[in-house]
């Protein structure tokens, strides 16, 4: 009997031992708790962010003594007051918010036809081409992409060199607001298309044909059939683009050249240039609040759209 | 596609603009890296590989790249078990407080990167582990974890629970059910998720910028620090490393699971 048992393949014996261990530390009567055990590592990992937020909240209530460069032991809301009253932060906040709204609108306008064509085309080749053209820049970091725009639009960049050949004086195409907006739209396009595409796939093509056979032209079909049904996709894409562009750092830093700072750049400067950690933490906390309010508002008004995780429900 | 001529004209105009905008930086960086001159000019000063020769000699670049790979590896190794388990749990079971857990697990996306980065910087600073590479990998894992969970839930919802019950009915104990039925079924999601995690960690800039110091600088941060107003081709040649990695990732994704997976509706 024992000899036969050792003749079992090694894999079986390992699996048996593992099952034994698993059954000993997690008996079957815990079965109902199994999903929570499976969720635990992810919950703990994300818990790091919660801890981080608590740290930020703590730091944000301490003021910097500019003579000793020490942070106060007691809490005060002085940083909050400064963040609200200093004109610089208001300018920066307004600039970021307006940019986020413009970028969201422009990105959705371009992402929708891209996603639509990608989903509806009959040619697998074209679909693959569009997918690759989307993923290639998506997988290339922001810094490299912004660097590419510097080569194209910079003061000695390709566009200016080309204009020089035909006798046009160099123009300042970067380090301004439109350049930052443009860079952000390019950065956001893949996100938006990838959030929109599943929502468009879910719309049966027959519905469009039906609208057409009832006499609607394509514009009316889009407005009355496709766009309303694609709403979950627009919500998902809109939320992602809005929050990511509102809080972006690299594009304003590289294409704005220091003159077009967004909130994230102001926070970074507080931490690493002026070394006023308290004020920087307060600004970070306010940005988190602003972002959460925006997301919460959209979710409360329209639902979670394609952002929902987990079991699909109607 | 059904529809009129004007529809395809409008669609194609917008798509063409999007395509040009998406591809222009990649193409230009590729082109610039092969230039023969000392600065990037238009039209280019002939073709050469001298900038590639130059960067292959530079040990700081090579080390930065190796560090970046290390960060991405740590991120992926942590993300695979954590994200797979969480994704399966969310997709298969009716857990209590499901909505709350979902919102909680989306925190990495709803908290702005600068907030997450600074929070992690403060925590790691207190724990005395700033200045090492593995915390950067953990940080990259946390901020992108929803991608991994998404990818896994997307394939787990397609798994028929009866299959697992059938396996159990045939006498398979829980772990065996998991490894022989559940895991193979969600494999496409695990592959997609881990590729995403790896490539996003490879490119992660802001969180790296906050968590590294001059001794352990990663490649994206190094490129950012080297950008000056005068544009030299050596940076373009380094950037091609990222373009190449991106190309490999797209190829693998297409081969292993098919890019079409992203078009599927839930």
HADDOCK unambig.tbl for C-alpha pairs under 7 A between the chains (distance, minus, plus):
assign (segid A and resid 19 and name CA) (segid B and resid 173 and name CA) 6.96 0.50 0.50
assign (segid A and resid 19 and name CA) (segid B and resid 175 and name CA) 6.20 0.50 0.50
assign (segid A and resid 35 and name CA) (segid B and resid 89 and name CA) 4.96 0.50 0.50
assign (segid A and resid 35 and name CA) (segid B and resid 93 and name CA) 6.57 0.50 0.50
assign (segid A and resid 35 and name CA) (segid B and resid 95 and name CA) 6.93 0.50 0.50
assign (segid A and resid 38 and name CA) (segid B and resid 85 and name CA) 5.05 0.50 0.50
assign (segid A and resid 38 and name CA) (segid B and resid 86 and name CA) 5.57 0.50 0.50
assign (segid A and resid 38 and name CA) (segid B and resid 89 and name CA) 6.11 0.50 0.50
assign (segid A and resid 39 and name CA) (segid B and resid 85 and name CA) 6.49 0.50 0.50
assign (segid A and resid 39 and name CA) (segid B and resid 86 and name CA) 4.52 0.50 0.50
assign (segid A and resid 39 and name CA) (segid B and resid 89 and name CA) 6.49 0.50 0.50
assign (segid A and resid 41 and name CA) (segid B and resid 82 and name CA) 5.62 0.50 0.50
assign (segid A and resid 42 and name CA) (segid B and resid 82 and name CA) 5.48 0.50 0.50
assign (segid A and resid 42 and name CA) (segid B and resid 83 and name CA) 6.59 0.50 0.50
assign (segid A and resid 42 and name CA) (segid B and resid 86 and name CA) 6.29 0.50 0.50
assign (segid A and resid 43 and name CA) (segid B and resid 105 and name CA) 6.89 0.50 0.50
assign (segid A and resid 45 and name CA) (segid B and resid 142 and name CA) 6.24 0.50 0.50
assign (segid A and resid 46 and name CA) (segid B and resid 105 and name CA) 6.69 0.50 0.50
assign (segid A and resid 46 and name CA) (segid B and resid 142 and name CA) 6.04 0.50 0.50
assign (segid A and resid 49 and name CA) (segid B and resid 116 and name CA) 5.97 0.50 0.50
assign (segid A and resid 49 and name CA) (segid B and resid 119 and name CA) 6.61 0.50 0.50
assign (segid A and resid 49 and name CA) (segid B and resid 120 and name CA) 6.72 0.50 0.50
assign (segid A and resid 52 and name CA) (segid B and resid 116 and name CA) 6.89 0.50 0.50
assign (segid A and resid 52 and name CA) (segid B and resid 119 and name CA) 3.62 0.50 0.50
assign (segid A and resid 52 and name CA) (segid B and resid 120 and name CA) 5.37 0.50 0.50
assign (segid A and resid 52 and name CA) (segid B and resid 122 and name CA) 6.75 0.50 0.50
assign (segid A and resid 52 and name CA) (segid B and resid 123 and name CA) 6.02 0.50 0.50
assign (segid A and resid 53 and name CA) (segid B and resid 119 and name CA) 5.60 0.50 0.50
assign (segid A and resid 55 and name CA) (segid B and resid 119 and name CA) 6.40 0.50 0.50
assign (segid A and resid 55 and name CA) (segid B and resid 122 and name CA) 6.72 0.50 0.50
assign (segid A and resid 56 and name CA) (segid B and resid 119 and name CA) 5.92 0.50 0.50
assign (segid A and resid 110 and name CA) (segid B and resid 14 and name CA) 5.99 0.50 0.50
assign (segid A and resid 110 and name CA) (segid B and resid 15 and name CA) 6.91 0.50 0.50
assign (segid A and resid 110 and name CA) (segid B and resid 18 and name CA) 6.32 0.50 0.50
assign (segid A and resid 113 and name CA) (segid B and resid 11 and name CA) 5.59 0.50 0.50
assign (segid A and resid 113 and name CA) (segid B and resid 14 and name CA) 6.68 0.50 0.50
assign (segid A and resid 113 and name CA) (segid B and resid 15 and name CA) 6.27 0.50 0.50
assign (segid A and resid 114 and name CA) (segid B and resid 15 and name CA) 5.28 0.50 0.50
assign (segid A and resid 119 and name CA) (segid B and resid 263 and name CA) 6.92 0.50 0.50
assign (segid A and resid 120 and name CA) (segid B and resid 1 and name CA) 6.26 0.50 0.50
assign (segid A and resid 121 and name CA) (segid B and resid 1 and name CA) 5.95 0.50 0.50
assign (segid A and resid 122 and name CA) (segid B and resid 1 and name CA) 6.66 0.50 0.50
assign (segid A and resid 131 and name CA) (segid B and resid 259 and name CA) 6.85 0.50 0.50
assign (segid A and resid 133 and name CA) (segid B and resid 19 and name CA) 6.96 0.50 0.50
assign (segid A and resid 133 and name CA) (segid B and resid 23 and name CA) 6.84 0.50 0.50
assign (segid A and resid 135 and name CA) (segid B and resid 250 and name CA) 6.60 0.50 0.50
assign (segid A and resid 136 and name CA) (segid B and resid 246 and name CA) 5.83 0.50 0.50
assign (segid A and resid 136 and name CA) (segid B and resid 247 and name CA) 6.29 0.50 0.50
assign (segid A and resid 136 and name CA) (segid B and resid 250 and name CA) 6.70 0.50 0.50
assign (segid A and resid 137 and name CA) (segid B and resid 22 and name CA) 6.45 0.50 0.50
assign (segid A and resid 137 and name CA) (segid B and resid 23 and name CA) 6.98 0.50 0.50
assign (segid A and resid 139 and name CA) (segid B and resid 199 and name CA) 6.36 0.50 0.50
assign (segid A and resid 139 and name CA) (segid B and resid 200 and name CA) 6.86 0.50 0.50
assign (segid A and resid 139 and name CA) (segid B and resid 246 and name CA) 5.08 0.50 0.50
assign (segid A and resid 140 and name CA) (segid B and resid 203 and name CA) 6.71 0.50 0.50
assign (segid A and resid 140 and name CA) (segid B and resid 242 and name CA) 5.99 0.50 0.50
assign (segid A and resid 140 and name CA) (segid B and resid 243 and name CA) 6.00 0.50 0.50
assign (segid A and resid 140 and name CA) (segid B and resid 246 and name CA) 5.89 0.50 0.50
assign (segid A and resid 141 and name CA) (segid B and resid 203 and name CA) 4.68 0.50 0.50
assign (segid A and resid 141 and name CA) (segid B and resid 204 and name CA) 6.93 0.50 0.50
assign (segid A and resid 143 and name CA) (segid B and resid 220 and name CA) 6.52 0.50 0.50
assign (segid A and resid 143 and name CA) (segid B and resid 224 and name CA) 6.32 0.50 0.50
assign (segid A and resid 144 and name CA) (segid B and resid 239 and name CA) 5.90 0.50 0.50
assign (segid A and resid 145 and name CA) (segid B and resid 25 and name CA) 5.57 0.50 0.50
assign (segid A and resid 145 and name CA) (segid B and resid 26 and name CA) 6.91 0.50 0.50
assign (segid A and resid 148 and name CA) (segid B and resid 25 and name CA) 4.16 0.50 0.50
assign (segid A and resid 148 and name CA) (segid B and resid 26 and name CA) 6.63 0.50 0.50
assign (segid A and resid 148 and name CA) (segid B and resid 28 and name CA) 6.20 0.50 0.50
assign (segid A and resid 148 and name CA) (segid B and resid 29 and name CA) 5.46 0.50 0.50
assign (segid A and resid 149 and name CA) (segid B and resid 25 and name CA) 5.74 0.50 0.50
assign (segid A and resid 151 and name CA) (segid B and resid 231 and name CA) 6.79 0.50 0.50
assign (segid A and resid 158 and name CA) (segid B and resid 41 and name CA) 6.67 0.50 0.50
assign (segid A and resid 158 and name CA) (segid B and resid 42 and name CA) 5.43 0.50 0.50
assign (segid A and resid 161 and name CA) (segid B and resid 41 and name CA) 6.99 0.50 0.50
assign (segid A and resid 161 and name CA) (segid B and resid 42 and name CA) 5.73 0.50 0.50
assign (segid A and resid 162 and name CA) (segid B and resid 42 and name CA) 6.45 0.50 0.50
assign (segid A and resid 186 and name CA) (segid B and resid 21 and name CA) 6.28 0.50 0.50
assign (segid A and resid 186 and name CA) (segid B and resid 22 and name CA) 6.04 0.50 0.50
assign (segid A and resid 194 and name CA) (segid B and resid 262 and name CA) 6.79 0.50 0.50
assign (segid A and resid 197 and name CA) (segid B and resid 263 and name CA) 5.40 0.50 0.50
assign (segid A and resid 198 and name CA) (segid B and resid 263 and name CA) 4.98 0.50 0.50
assign (segid A and resid 198 and name CA) (segid B and resid 264 and name CA) 5.28 0.50 0.50
assign (segid A and resid 198 and name CA) (segid B and resid 265 and name CA) 4.19 0.50 0.50
assign (segid A and resid 199 and name CA) (segid B and resid 265 and name CA) 6.18 0.50 0.50
assign (segid A and resid 201 and name CA) (segid B and resid 263 and name CA) 6.56 0.50 0.50
assign (segid A and resid 201 and name CA) (segid B and resid 264 and name CA) 6.45 0.50 0.50
assign (segid A and resid 201 and name CA) (segid B and resid 265 and name CA) 5.73 0.50 0.50
assign (segid A and resid 202 and name CA) (segid B and resid 265 and name CA) 5.47 0.50 0.50
assign (segid A and resid 218 and name CA) (segid B and resid 3 and name CA) 6.36 0.50 0.50
assign (segid A and resid 218 and name CA) (segid B and resid 7 and name CA) 6.68 0.50 0.50
assign (segid A and resid 247 and name CA) (segid B and resid 112 and name CA) 5.87 0.50 0.50
assign (segid A and resid 264 and name CA) (segid B and resid 114 and name CA) 6.02 0.50 0.50
assign (segid A and resid 284 and name CA) (segid B and resid 115 and name CA) 5.52 0.50 0.50
assign (segid A and resid 288 and name CA) (segid B and resid 111 and name CA) 5.68 0.50 0.50
assign (segid A and resid 288 and name CA) (segid B and resid 112 and name CA) 6.12 0.50 0.50
assign (segid A and resid 288 and name CA) (segid B and resid 115 and name CA) 6.63 0.50 0.50
assign (segid A and resid 291 and name CA) (segid B and resid 110 and name CA) 6.90 0.50 0.50
assign (segid A and resid 292 and name CA) (segid B and resid 110 and name CA) 6.36 0.50 0.50
assign (segid A and resid 309 and name CA) (segid B and resid 102 and name CA) 6.48 0.50 0.50
assign (segid A and resid 309 and name CA) (segid B and resid 150 and name CA) 6.21 0.50 0.50
assign (segid A and resid 310 and name CA) (segid B and resid 90 and name CA) 4.92 0.50 0.50
assign (segid A and resid 310 and name CA) (segid B and resid 91 and name CA) 4.74 0.50 0.50
assign (segid A and resid 310 and name CA) (segid B and resid 153 and name CA) 5.81 0.50 0.50
assign (segid A and resid 311 and name CA) (segid B and resid 90 and name CA) 6.69 0.50 0.50
assign (segid A and resid 311 and name CA) (segid B and resid 91 and name CA) 4.79 0.50 0.50
assign (segid A and resid 311 and name CA) (segid B and resid 157 and name CA) 6.51 0.50 0.50
assign (segid A and resid 312 and name CA) (segid B and resid 266 and name CA) 6.42 0.50 0.50
